[in-house]
Amino acid sequence: MKLTCNIDQRGRKARLVGGIVVGLCGVALIITGALINSPGMLIVGIFLCVTGSFMIFEGARGWCALRALGIKTPM
């Protein structure tokens, strides 16, 4: 699977902004989970951080994994 550009500027911005928001929510959950000693919250926070990082990567490269697999996305 090649990482050729398959999204336009609007899709890139949406993935970058979405990735930042998801990543910040993940950080907030990790901090909250550590403060109240909740392993479930920590796991969800880590998952959101990984997901947000991948979204930022997609936006920076101009590449969408779903489009690369042949799935049409609205943006």
N, CA, C and O atoms as a GROMACS GRO file, in nm:
protein
  300
    1MET      N    1   0.084  -0.116   0.000
    1MET     CA    2   0.000   0.000   0.000
    1MET      C    3   0.090   0.124   0.000
    1MET      O    4   0.163   0.149   0.096
    2LYS      N    5   0.084   0.201  -0.109
    2LYS     CA    6   0.166   0.321  -0.120
    2LYS      C    7   0.100   0.438  -0.048
    2LYS      O    8  -0.022   0.446  -0.037
    3LEU      N    9   0.182   0.528   0.000
    3LEU     CA   10   0.132   0.645   0.070
    3LEU      C   11   0.124   0.764  -0.024
    3LEU      O   12   0.177   0.871   0.005
    4THR      N   13   0.057   0.746  -0.138
    4THR     CA   14   0.040   0.857  -0.230
    4THR      C   15  -0.076   0.945  -0.183
    4THR      O   16  -0.170   0.896  -0.121
    5CYS      N   17  -0.067   1.071  -0.213
    5CYS     CA   18  -0.168   1.167  -0.171
    5CYS      C   19  -0.304   1.131  -0.232
    5CYS      O   20  -0.316   1.122  -0.355
    6ASN      N   21  -0.404   1.109  -0.149
    6ASN     CA   22  -0.536   1.074  -0.201
    6ASN      C   23  -0.648   1.157  -0.138
    6ASN      O   24  -0.766   1.122  -0.152
    7ILE      N   25  -0.613   1.267  -0.069
    7ILE     CA   26  -0.715   1.357  -0.015
    7ILE      C   27  -0.676   1.501  -0.047
    7ILE      O   28  -0.559   1.532  -0.068
    8ASP      N   29  -0.777   1.587  -0.051
    8ASP     CA   30  -0.750   1.728  -0.084
    8ASP      C   31  -0.721   1.808   0.043
    8ASP      O   32  -0.714   1.754   0.153
    9GLN      N   33  -0.704   1.938   0.026
    9GLN     CA   34  -0.669   2.026   0.138
    9GLN      C   35  -0.776   2.025   0.248
    9GLN      O   36  -0.743   2.029   0.366
   10ARG      N   37  -0.903   2.018   0.208
   10ARG     CA   38  -1.011   2.016   0.307
   10ARG      C   39  -1.004   1.890   0.393
   10ARG      O   40  -1.023   1.897   0.514
   11GLY      N   41  -0.978   1.777   0.331
   11GLY     CA   42  -0.965   1.652   0.405
   11GLY      C   43  -0.842   1.650   0.494
   11GLY      O   44  -0.844   1.596   0.604
   12ARG      N   45  -0.734   1.711   0.446
   12ARG     CA   46  -0.611   1.719   0.527
   12ARG      C   47  -0.635   1.801   0.653
   12ARG      O   48  -0.596   1.761   0.763
   13LYS      N   49  -0.700   1.916   0.636
   13LYS     CA   50  -0.728   2.002   0.752
   13LYS      C   51  -0.820   1.930   0.850
   13LYS      O   52  -0.799   1.937   0.972
   14ALA      N   53  -0.922   1.862   0.798
   14ALA     CA   54  -1.016   1.791   0.886
   14ALA      C   55  -0.945   1.683   0.966
   14ALA      O   56  -0.973   1.666   1.084
   15ARG      N   57  -0.854   1.610   0.904
   15ARG     CA   58  -0.781   1.505   0.975
   15ARG      C   59  -0.683   1.563   1.076
   15ARG      O   60  -0.668   1.509   1.186
   16LEU      N   61  -0.617   1.673   1.041
   16LEU     CA   62  -0.525   1.736   1.136
   16LEU      C   63  -0.599   1.789   1.258
   16LEU      O   64  -0.558   1.763   1.371
   17VAL      N   65  -0.706   1.864   1.236
   17VAL     CA   66  -0.782   1.921   1.348
   17VAL      C   67  -0.846   1.809   1.430
   17VAL      O   68  -0.841   1.812   1.553
   18GLY      N   69  -0.905   1.711   1.363
   18GLY     CA   70  -0.966   1.599   1.433
   18GLY      C   71  -0.864   1.521   1.515
   18GLY      O   72  -0.891   1.480   1.628
   19GLY      N   73  -0.746   1.500   1.457
   19GLY     CA   74  -0.641   1.428   1.528
   19GLY      C   75  -0.592   1.501   1.651
   19GLY      O   76  -0.565   1.440   1.754
   20ILE      N   77  -0.581   1.633   1.641
   20ILE     CA   78  -0.540   1.713   1.757
   20ILE      C   79  -0.645   1.705   1.867
   20ILE      O   80  -0.611   1.688   1.984
   21VAL      N   81  -0.772   1.718   1.830
   21VAL     CA   82  -0.880   1.711   1.929
   21VAL      C   83  -0.884   1.573   1.995
   21VAL      O   84  -0.894   1.564   2.118
   22VAL      N   85  -0.877   1.468   1.916
   22VAL     CA   86  -0.880   1.332   1.971
   22VAL      C   87  -0.758   1.307   2.060
   22VAL      O   88  -0.771   1.248   2.167
   23GLY      N   89  -0.642   1.352   2.017
   23GLY     CA   90  -0.521   1.336   2.098
   23GLY      C   91  -0.529   1.409   2.230
   23GLY      O   92  -0.488   1.355   2.333
   24LEU      N   93  -0.582   1.532   2.229
   24LEU     CA   94  -0.596   1.608   2.354
   24LEU      C   95  -0.698   1.542   2.447
   24LEU      O   96  -0.678   1.543   2.569
   25CYS      N   97  -0.804   1.487   2.392
   25CYS     CA   98  -0.901   1.414   2.475
   25CYS      C   99  -0.834   1.291   2.538
   25CYS      O  100  -0.859   1.259   2.653
   26GLY      N  101  -0.749   1.224   2.461
   26GLY     CA  102  -0.676   1.110   2.513
   26GLY      C  103  -0.583   1.149   2.626
   26GLY      O  104  -0.575   1.079   2.727
   27VAL      N  105  -0.513   1.260   2.611
   27VAL     CA  106  -0.424   1.308   2.717
   27VAL      C  107  -0.504   1.341   2.842
   27VAL      O  108  -0.462   1.308   2.953
   28ALA      N  109  -0.619   1.406   2.825
   28ALA     CA  110  -0.704   1.439   2.940
   28ALA      C  111  -0.751   1.313   3.012
   28ALA      O  112  -0.754   1.309   3.134
   29LEU      N  113  -0.787   1.210   2.936
   29LEU     CA  114  -0.830   1.085   2.998
   29LEU      C  115  -0.716   1.015   3.070
   29LEU      O  116  -0.736   0.957   3.177
   30ILE      N  117  -0.597   1.021   3.013
   30ILE     CA  118  -0.482   0.959   3.078
   30ILE      C  119  -0.452   1.029   3.211
   30ILE      O  120  -0.429   0.964   3.313
   31ILE      N  121  -0.454   1.161   3.210
   31ILE     CA  122  -0.427   1.236   3.333
   31ILE      C  123  -0.536   1.208   3.437
   31ILE      O  124  -0.506   1.182   3.553
   32THR      N  125  -0.662   1.213   3.394
   32THR     CA  126  -0.772   1.186   3.487
   32THR      C  127  -0.766   1.044   3.540
   32THR      O  128  -0.785   1.021   3.660
   33GLY      N  129  -0.739   0.948   3.452
   33GLY     CA  130  -0.729   0.809   3.494
   33GLY      C  131  -0.616   0.785   3.592
   33GLY      O  132  -0.629   0.704   3.684
   34ALA      N  133  -0.506   0.855   3.574
   34ALA     CA  134  -0.394   0.842   3.668
   34ALA      C  135  -0.427   0.905   3.803
   34ALA      O  136  -0.388   0.852   3.907
   35LEU      N  137  -0.499   1.016   3.801
   35LEU     CA  138  -0.534   1.083   3.926
   35LEU      C  139  -0.635   1.004   4.009
   35LEU      O  140  -0.625   1.000   4.132
   36ILE      N  141  -0.733   0.943   3.942
   36ILE     CA  142  -0.835   0.868   4.017
   36ILE      C  143  -0.807   0.718   4.018
   36ILE      O  144  -0.888   0.640   4.067
   37ASN      N  145  -0.693   0.679   3.963
   37ASN     CA  146  -0.649   0.540   3.964
   37ASN      C  147  -0.749   0.448   3.893
   37ASN      O  148  -0.795   0.349   3.950
   38SER      N  149  -0.782   0.483   3.767
   38SER     CA  150  -0.878   0.407   3.688
   38SER      C  151  -0.808   0.346   3.566
   38SER      O  152  -0.778   0.417   3.470
   39PRO      N  153  -0.782   0.214   3.568
   39PRO     CA  154  -0.714   0.152   3.455
   39PRO      C  155  -0.794   0.158   3.325
   39PRO      O  156  -0.736   0.167   3.217
   40GLY      N  157  -0.925   0.153   3.334
   40GLY     CA  158  -1.009   0.162   3.214
   40GLY      C  159  -0.992   0.295   3.144
   40GLY      O  160  -0.983   0.301   3.021
   41MET      N  161  -0.989   0.400   3.222
   41MET     CA  162  -0.972   0.534   3.166
   41MET      C  163  -0.834   0.548   3.103
   41MET      O  164  -0.819   0.613   2.999
   42LEU      N  165  -0.734   0.489   3.165
   42LEU     CA  166  -0.599   0.493   3.109
   42LEU      C  167  -0.593   0.423   2.974
   42LEU      O  168  -0.533   0.473   2.879
   43ILE      N  169  -0.656   0.306   2.965
   43ILE     CA  170  -0.655   0.230   2.840
   43ILE      C  171  -0.725   0.306   2.728
   43ILE      O  172  -0.674   0.314   2.616
   44VAL      N  173  -0.842   0.364   2.758
   44VAL     CA  174  -0.914   0.442   2.657
   44VAL      C  175  -0.833   0.565   2.617
   44VAL      O  176  -0.830   0.601   2.500
   45GLY      N  177  -0.769   0.629   2.713
   45GLY     CA  178  -0.686   0.746   2.684
   45GLY      C  179  -0.569   0.712   2.593
   45GLY      O  180  -0.538   0.787   2.500
   46ILE      N  181  -0.504   0.599   2.620
   46ILE     CA  182  -0.392   0.556   2.535
   46ILE      C  183  -0.442   0.526   2.394
   46ILE      O  184  -0.378   0.563   2.296
   47PHE      N  185  -0.557   0.457   2.385
   47PHE     CA  186  -0.615   0.428   2.254
   47PHE      C  187  -0.646   0.556   2.177
   47PHE      O  188  -0.618   0.565   2.057
   48LEU      N  189  -0.702   0.656   2.245
   48LEU     CA  190  -0.734   0.783   2.178
   48LEU      C  191  -0.607   0.856   2.135
   48LEU      O  192  -0.605   0.918   2.029
   49CYS      N  193  -0.502   0.850   2.215
   49CYS     CA  194  -0.375   0.913   2.177
   49CYS      C  195  -0.316   0.848   2.052
   49CYS      O  196  -0.267   0.918   1.963
   50VAL      N  197  -0.322   0.717   2.044
   50VAL     CA  198  -0.271   0.646   1.926
   50VAL      C  199  -0.355   0.680   1.804
   50VAL      O  200  -0.302   0.706   1.696
   51THR      N  201  -0.487   0.680   1.822
   51THR     CA  202  -0.577   0.713   1.712
   51THR      C  203  -0.555   0.856   1.664
   51THR      O  204  -0.549   0.881   1.544
   52GLY      N  205  -0.543   0.951   1.757
   52GLY     CA  206  -0.519   1.090   1.720
   52GLY      C  207  -0.386   1.108   1.648
   52GLY      O  208  -0.377   1.186   1.554
   53SER      N  209  -0.284   1.036   1.692
   53SER     CA  210  -0.154   1.043   1.626
   53SER      C  211  -0.163   0.992   1.482
   53SER      O  212  -0.102   1.049   1.392
   54PHE      N  213  -0.238   0.885   1.461
   54PHE     CA  214  -0.255   0.832   1.326
   54PHE      C  215  -0.332   0.930   1.238
   54PHE      O  216  -0.300   0.947   1.120
   55MET      N  217  -0.432   0.996   1.294
   55MET     CA  218  -0.508   1.096   1.218
   55MET      C  219  -0.418   1.214   1.180
   55MET      O  220  -0.427   1.265   1.068
   56ILE      N  221  -0.332   1.257   1.271
   56ILE     CA  222  -0.238   1.365   1.241
   56ILE      C  223  -0.142   1.322   1.131
   56ILE      O  224  -0.111   1.400   1.041
   57PHE      N  225  -0.095   1.198   1.137
   57PHE     CA  226  -0.006   1.144   1.033
   57PHE      C  227  -0.076   1.146   0.898
   57PHE      O  228  -0.017   1.186   0.798
   58GLU      N  229  -0.204   1.102   0.894
   58GLU     CA  230  -0.278   1.102   0.768
   58GLU      C  231  -0.292   1.244   0.713
   58GLU      O  232  -0.274   1.266   0.593
   59GLY      N  233  -0.324   1.338   0.800
   59GLY     CA  234  -0.339   1.477   0.754
   59GLY      C  235  -0.208   1.537   0.706
   59GLY      O  236  -0.207   1.612   0.608
   60ALA      N  237  -0.099   1.505   0.773
   60ALA     CA  238   0.031   1.560   0.733
   60ALA      C  239   0.077   1.501   0.600
   60ALA      O  240   0.138   1.572   0.519
   61ARG      N  241   0.050   1.374   0.576
   61ARG     CA  242   0.092   1.310   0.452
   61ARG      C  243  -0.008   1.329   0.338
   61ARG      O  244   0.027   1.307   0.222
   62GLY      N  245  -0.131   1.369   0.370
   62GLY     CA  246  -0.232   1.383   0.266
   62GLY      C  247  -0.282   1.248   0.219
   62GLY      O  248  -0.322   1.232   0.104
   63TRP      N  249  -0.279   1.152   0.308
   63TRP     CA  250  -0.314   1.013   0.274
   63TRP      C  251  -0.422   0.964   0.368
   63TRP      O  252  -0.416   0.989   0.488
   64CYS      N  253  -0.520   0.893   0.315
   64CYS     CA  254  -0.628   0.837   0.396
   64CYS      C  255  -0.624   0.686   0.383
   64CYS      O  256  -0.630   0.633   0.272
   65ALA      N  257  -0.616   0.616   0.495
   65ALA     CA  258  -0.609   0.470   0.494
   65ALA      C  259  -0.736   0.409   0.435
   65ALA      O  260  -0.728   0.312   0.359
   66LEU      N  261  -0.851   0.465   0.468
   66LEU     CA  262  -0.976   0.410   0.416
   66LEU      C  263  -0.985   0.426   0.264
   66LEU      O  264  -1.028   0.335   0.194
   67ARG      N  265  -0.945   0.542   0.214
   67ARG     CA  266  -0.946   0.562   0.068
   67ARG      C  267  -0.846   0.471  -0.001
   67ARG      O  268  -0.870   0.424  -0.113
   68ALA      N  269  -0.733   0.446   0.064
   68ALA     CA  270  -0.635   0.356   0.006
   68ALA      C  271  -0.689   0.214  -0.005
   68ALA      O  272  -0.646   0.138  -0.092
   69LEU      N  273  -0.783   0.178   0.082
   69LEU     CA  274  -0.845   0.045   0.078
   69LEU      C  275  -0.966   0.041  -0.015
   69LEU      O  276  -1.028  -0.064  -0.031
   70GLY      N  277  -1.001   0.155  -0.077
   70GLY     CA  278  -1.110   0.159  -0.173
   70GLY      C  279  -1.244   0.203  -0.116
   70GLY      O  280  -1.345   0.200  -0.186
   71ILE      N  281  -1.246   0.243   0.011
   71ILE     CA  282  -1.369   0.289   0.074
   71ILE      C  283  -1.384   0.439   0.049
   71ILE      O  284  -1.291   0.516   0.074
   72LYS      N  285  -1.500   0.480  -0.001
   72LYS     CA  286  -1.520   0.622  -0.030
   72LYS      C  287  -1.557   0.695   0.099
   72LYS      O  288  -1.645   0.652   0.173
   73THR      N  289  -1.488   0.807   0.123
   73THR     CA  290  -1.517   0.890   0.239
   73THR      C  291  -1.578   1.021   0.190
   73THR      O  292  -1.548   1.063   0.078
   74PRO      N  293  -1.662   1.087   0.271
   74PRO     CA  294  -1.732   1.207   0.224
   74PRO      C  295  -1.642   1.326   0.195
   74PRO      O  296  -1.682   1.414   0.118
   75MET      N  297  -1.524   1.334   0.253
   75MET     CA  298  -1.438   1.450   0.227
   75MET      C  299  -1.339   1.416   0.123
   75MET      O  300  -1.256   1.499   0.086
   0.00000   0.00000   0.00000
